[in-house]
């Protein structure tokens, strides 16, 4: 079982992207302020929104509670 999860995000120019994190990677990059998403389609970098962060944390919580079942 992998502890990494794929997340679907949309860049500011409306391109769908997939990012993959473990919970530890996500929290560490968020804490250090180095979390920046990158769009391979239009070569744009952007910081995560509060909504993105909440969605990713919710998915980690969901996966960890399903794994405990």
N, C-alpha and C positions, 0 to 999 in steps of 0.2 A: 504494500500500500504506500503510495506516495503522499508526502505531506504538502506537495505543491498543488495549487489550484489555478485554473485558467479563469480569467475575468474578461468579459467583453466591455470595452469602453469605446467612446466616440470622440475623435479629435475635434478641435474647434472648427475644422473645415468639413465636418460631417463624414469623415472616413472611419469605418469600423476597424477596430484594432483589438487584438487579444494580448493581454499581459499575463504573466505567470509568476506567482509568488508562493513562498511558504509563509506561514504566519510570522515566523521570526524575521525573515527578510523584509516583509512589509513593515512591521513595527519598527525595526531598526532603521530602515531608510526614512521612514516617516519622522522618527525621533530626531535623527541627525539633520533633517531638512534637505536630504539629497534625493527625495522621491520626485522624479520628473518623468512624465510619460513622453514617448516619442512616436510620431506617425511616420511609418516607412513610405507611405504614399506621397505625402506632401512635404516631408522633412521638417515637420513642426514639432517643437518641444513645448510642453505645458505642464503646470503643476496640477495635482489632483484637486478637485473641488471637494467641499465638505460632503456633498452627496456621494461622490466616488468613494471617499474614505469610509463613509457609513455603510455603503453597499458592500464593499470588500470585507469589512469587519463582520457584517451580518452573515455573509457567506462562510467565513471562517467559523463563526459560532454555530451555524447550521451544520456544517460538515463535522465539527468536533462533537456535537451532540448526537449526530447520526452514527458516528464511529463508536460512541459509548454504548449504543443499543445492543 
